[in-house]
Amino acid sequence: MAGWAVIPTVRVPDMREALDFYLGKLGFTLDRGGPEEVNNSLTRGDARIMLEVPTDLYSPAYNEAIRRRLGGAAPISLYIEAPDLKEFYERLQASGVTVVDPMAPRPWGQDEFTVEDHVGTWLTFWYSADK
């Protein structure tokens, strides 16, 4: 069965600011939604993410839990393949994006680096020279 196995949702306090960062800095493409929407679908290559602002779409308890967690630090990183890794890394550095872990080869056979988005979410971009 074809389809997306996992689509992470990044919850953000301001959709316009989030879209500016993800589209403008990270080079994602908006597939559905816009700055006035509460939920947006974005892609970069084969990677897909959702951006969502807190709303009342879910149960009251879940809505409140989302609001409490918004802006909290987590050790999770979204892992995204980037065939343009070296050029992308240089472009992000030049644009002032916060690099949490600089580009380096890893023992599992690929180069990768980790950045932090405007609200503290980590994104690890990687590419294998063997591809």
C-alpha positions as CSV (number, residue, x, y, z in Angstrom):
1,M,0.0,0.0,0.0
2,A,1.6,3.3,-1.1
3,G,1.4,6.4,1.1
4,W,3.2,8.4,3.6
5,A,4.3,6.3,6.6
6,V,5.0,9.2,9.0
7,I,4.2,12.9,8.6
8,P,5.4,14.9,11.6
9,T,3.4,17.9,12.8
10,V,5.4,20.9,14.0
11,R,3.2,23.0,16.2
12,V,4.0,26.7,16.1
13,P,2.5,29.9,17.7
14,D,2.4,31.9,14.5
15,M,1.8,30.4,11.0
16,R,3.0,33.3,9.0
17,E,6.4,33.3,10.8
18,A,6.6,29.5,10.5
19,L,5.9,29.6,6.8
20,D,8.5,32.4,6.3
21,F,11.1,30.2,8.0
22,Y,10.2,26.8,6.4
23,L,9.6,28.2,2.9
24,G,12.1,31.0,2.9
25,K,15.0,29.6,4.8
26,L,14.7,25.8,4.6
27,G,13.3,25.7,1.0
28,F,10.2,23.7,1.7
29,T,7.2,24.0,-0.8
30,L,3.7,24.7,0.4
31,D,1.4,21.9,-0.8
32,R,-1.7,23.0,1.0
33,G,-2.8,25.9,3.1
34,G,-1.4,29.4,3.6
35,P,-0.6,32.0,6.3
36,E,-4.2,32.3,7.4
37,E,-4.8,28.5,7.7
38,V,-4.3,26.6,11.0
39,N,-2.8,23.6,9.3
40,N,-0.4,23.5,6.4
41,S,1.2,20.7,4.4
42,L,4.8,21.2,3.2
43,T,7.3,19.2,1.3
44,R,11.0,19.3,0.6
45,G,12.0,16.5,-1.8
46,D,10.4,13.3,-0.5
47,A,10.0,14.8,3.0
48,R,6.6,15.9,4.1
49,I,5.7,17.9,7.3
50,M,2.7,19.6,8.7
51,L,2.7,23.0,10.4
52,E,-0.1,23.7,12.8
53,V,-1.1,26.5,15.2
54,P,-3.0,25.7,18.4
55,T,-6.7,25.6,17.8
56,D,-9.8,24.0,19.2
57,L,-9.9,21.2,16.5
58,Y,-9.3,18.4,19.0
59,S,-10.7,17.4,22.3
60,P,-10.4,20.0,25.1
61,A,-7.8,18.0,27.0
62,Y,-5.6,17.5,23.9
63,N,-6.0,21.1,22.8
64,E,-4.8,22.2,26.3
65,A,-1.9,19.7,26.2
66,I,-0.8,21.1,22.9
67,R,-0.8,24.6,24.2
68,R,1.2,23.6,27.3
69,R,3.9,21.8,25.2
70,L,4.2,24.6,22.7
71,G,7.7,26.0,22.8
72,G,9.1,23.3,25.0
73,A,12.5,21.8,24.2
74,A,12.6,18.2,23.1
75,P,15.6,16.0,22.0
76,I,13.7,14.9,18.9
77,S,15.0,15.8,15.5
78,L,13.2,15.4,12.2
79,Y,15.5,13.5,9.8
80,I,15.3,14.8,6.2
81,E,17.3,13.7,3.2
82,A,18.8,16.6,1.2
83,P,20.6,15.7,-2.1
84,D,21.8,19.4,-2.2
85,L,23.4,19.0,1.3
86,K,26.6,20.9,0.9
87,E,25.1,23.9,-0.9
88,F,22.1,23.8,1.4
89,Y,24.3,23.9,4.5
90,E,26.3,26.9,3.1
91,R,23.1,28.7,2.3
92,L,21.6,28.1,5.7
93,Q,24.8,29.3,7.4
94,A,24.8,32.5,5.3
95,S,21.2,33.2,6.1
96,G,21.8,33.0,9.9
97,V,19.9,29.8,10.7
98,T,21.0,28.4,14.0
99,V,23.2,25.4,13.4
100,V,23.0,23.0,16.4
101,D,25.4,20.5,15.0
102,P,27.7,21.3,12.0
103,M,28.0,19.2,9.0
104,A,30.2,16.1,9.5
105,P,30.5,12.6,8.2
106,R,28.9,10.0,10.3
107,P,30.0,6.4,10.9
108,W,26.8,5.1,9.2
109,G,28.1,6.4,5.9
110,Q,26.5,9.8,5.4
111,D,27.1,13.5,6.0
112,E,24.6,15.4,8.1
113,F,24.0,18.5,10.1
114,T,21.3,19.7,12.4
115,V,19.6,23.2,12.5
116,E,17.0,24.7,14.9
117,D,13.9,26.3,13.5
118,H,12.5,29.6,14.8
119,V,10.7,27.9,17.7
120,G,13.3,25.4,18.7
121,T,12.5,22.3,16.6
122,W,15.6,20.4,15.4
123,L,15.9,19.3,11.8
124,T,18.7,17.0,10.7
125,F,19.5,17.1,7.0
126,W,21.6,14.3,5.6
127,Y,22.8,12.7,2.4
128,S,24.8,9.7,1.5
129,A,27.6,10.0,-1.0
130,D,26.9,6.3,-1.9
131,K,23.5,7.2,-3.5
